[in-house]
Each structure stands twice: as structure tokens, then as C-alpha cells.
Amino acid sequence: MKRLSDIENTSRVEFVSYSGRYPNLCAGILILNIDGKEIVFPSNSLHSGGSAYFTNNYDDSHIDKGEWTIDFPDDFPDELMREATQVVNDNVDFGCCGGCL
């Protein structure tokens, strides 16, 4: 029999894979396992909290990496969005929008 503490700590979201790679880390296909069912997110579902910019008349490029946000499907359970976002950020290297700089 499960104890209440075991149930509270049980994750419903597991990371399966992400196909995004440098320099287009945000252009991958995300797969999560939700309660034993694989959910496939379309390409470009992740958005970086990072930024990319130039200074000194385009002489110096700067790239800041940041946490991911996710475009969730309309039918994705609201109560799992925070957990899914945390799982992604724990498993996918932080990115930026400047991989091509």
C-alpha cells in the first residue's frame, strides 16, 4: 500500500526526448510521458527565455541562455503545465534565440 508521502512525490510527467540541436535548439520535437502515455509536441513548441543581440555596430554578439516555455496543446491539463515545464528545463539545455549568430 502506498503511503501518502509517496503519492505526493510521484511525478506524472517524465521526459522522453527532445530532437532540437544547436544552432536551432528551439526547432525540435519534444516527447513527454504523461501518466504512461507519450505526448508528442510539434516542432518549435519550445521558446527560450534567452536573448541575442549585437553591440558596437554589430562587432560584438551577445547570447544569453534562458529557461524554456512551452506551447501546450489546447487539451493539455492545466494542472500539469508547471510540472511539464520543470521537467523540460531539467532535461533540455537552456537556449537562446541566437544560435545562428
N, C-alpha and C positions, 0 to 999 in steps of 0.2 A: 504494500500500500504506500502511495506517495505521501510524503509529508507536505504540508502547506508551503514550507520554505522551498522545497524542490519545485513545486508548481510555479511559484512566483518567479523563480530564477530561470525557468525554462524559456528559451528563445523560440519564437515561432518563425523567425526569418533566418535563413542561412545563405551565405554567399556560395554560389556555384562557380561562376566565371564571368570574366569581362574581356572582350576582344580588343578594346582600344589600346593603341600603342603610339609611342612618340613618333612623329611630331603631332599626330592627331589623336591625342589621348581621349578627347571627348567624342570621337566618332566610332565608338564601339557598341557592341551588343551586350547588354547586361542580362545575366540569368541568375535569379534568386530562387531559392526553395522556400515556399510559404506553406507551412503545415503539411509538408510532404509532397507538394505539387510544384513542379518547376514553372516559373513565370518568366517568359522571355520579353524583355523590353526592346523596343526597336532602336536602331542606331540613332545616336545623337540624343538619347534620353538623359544623359548626364550633362550638367553645366557647372563649370568651375567657378569658385569664388575668387579665383586669382585674377591677375590683370597683366597686361603687357603694354609697354609704352616706350617711346623714344625721348631722349633729351639731346640738347646741343645740335640742333638741326639734323636729327637722325644719325648722329655719330655714335651715340650710346643707347643700346637697347637694355631695358629692364624687364625682368619677368618675375612676378610674384605668384607663388602657387597658393591655392586655397582649397577649402573643403568643397565637396560636391553637393549639389542639389539635384533632385531627380524630377523629371516629368512623369508623374504617375498616371496610369490609365484611369479613366473615369470610374471604373468599378473596383479600384484598389481600395481595400479597407482603410478608412481614415485612422483607425487606432494602431495600424501597423506602419504608417508612414515614417514616424520618428525612428522606430527600430530599424526599418529598412535603410534609411539614410545613414544611420550609425554603422550598420553592417558594411555598407558600401565604403564609407570613409575609413573604416578599419582595414579594408582589403584592397582598395584601389589607391595607388599613389596619387597624392594631390596633384592637380593640374593647373593649367592656366590657359588663357585664350591665345598665347603667343608662341606655340610650338614651332611655328614656321619662321619666327624671327631669326 
